[in-house]
Amino acid sequence: MYTIVSGIDNDKQRAAMQARTITDMPMHADEVEVVLTHSFKDNPSGASIAQVSSVQRAQELLEDAGLEVVLEESGNNDPAAAVLDFADEYEADLIVVAGRKRSPTKKAVFGSVSQEIILSTDRPVLVCGSPE
């Protein structure tokens, strides 16, 4: 089984782009498991990952392509750490993240989840382009 871990934020367009990138990969659907992760920074309503619209969209696209999907949520304030933890837990073969266009100043001030993941793992990381 080939395992892909993909961190999904709240943006439905980026989530769909990540899912389409995965489904476009040359692989047999019955041999792939995709673990969609989402980190809740603030979750006063107690929502679950299954209620996040961006995750629902990615899950729908992946399952329509015949891929097995697992949902994992985290209350970790550090989304990069959560993705890396799930990648370790599932012994991921690949991590898929969405990039977004940011100026160097914004990256310095706000950081970059994708960059942190790339620099903190020895697993392959696929960064999808920005839909913007």
N, C-alpha and C positions, 0 to 999 in steps of 0.2 A: 504494500500500500504506500503510495506517494502522498505525503502530508504537506499541505500548504497552510500556513497561518497568515491571516490577513487582518490587519487592524482597521476597523471601520469607524470613522468619525460621524458627525451628524449631517454631513453633506450628501444628499442623495445622488447628485451627479458624480461625485468622486467615487461613491460606493458602487454605482453602476459601471463606471469605468474600470474599477478594480475587478469586478466580476467578469466583465467582458474580456479583459486582458487574460484572466485565468481560463475562461472558456475557449479562447482563441489559441491556447497553447496546444502543441501537438502531443496529445496524450489520450489514453483510453479512459473514458469517464468512470468505468467500473473499477478502476485501479487508483482512484484519487479521492482523498478526503480533504475537505476544506474547512478549517476552523476559523470562523469569523469571531473576532474579539471586539469588544467595545468597553472603554473605560468611562465610568461615570465620575465626573468631577464633583458635581452637586446633583443629588437625586432626592429632593425632598418628597416627591410623590411616590417614591419607592418603585419606579418603573423597572421592568426587566428588559434585558437585551432584545427579547422577542417583540417588544413594543416600540422599538426605535425604528422610525420609518426608513432610514438609510440602510439599516441592517436587513429589514424586511425586503427592500428592493434587491440588495445583493443576493440574499438567500433565494429569492424567487428566480433570478436569472441563472444562478448556479444549479438549482434543482431542476429548472427547465432543461438544462443541458445534460442532466443525468448524473450530476455530481452529488456525492454524499456531503451534507453540511452539518457541522456541529457548531453550536453557539456557546460562547464563553464570555462572561462579563466580569468586570473588575471594578472595585471601588477605589483602586489605586489612583492617586492624583497625577501619577506619571504614566501617560499612555505608552511611552516607549518601553518602560520597564515591564508593563503588563504584557505587551506583545512579546517581549523577549522571554518572560516567564512562561507564557503559553507555548512559545516555540520550543523551549527546553522540555516542558511537561509532555508535549506531544512528539518530541524528537523530530521536529519539522525538517523537511527536506528543502523547503523554500519559504521565505517570508515575502509577502506582497504588501506594499504600502502605496499610498497615493501622494504624489508630490503636489506642491502648490507654488505658484509664482509669488516670490517675496523678494523684496530688495535686500541687499546685504545688511542694511541697518535693521530692518524688521527681523531678520534671522538672528542678528546679534542680540536684539532686545528680547524677542519672544522665543527664540530657540527654534529648532526644527526637529520634530519627532522622527521624521525619515532619516535625517542626518545622525541623530543619536542612535537609532537602530543600526544603521550601517556601520558606525564606528564601534559598536558594542557587541557585535556578534561575529562568529566565524562561519555562520550559515550564509548561503546565497540570499541576496535581497534583490527583489525586482521592484523598482520604483516606477509606477505608472505616471505618465505625463498628466499635466493639469488640464481639466476640461475648460478652464477659463480662457 
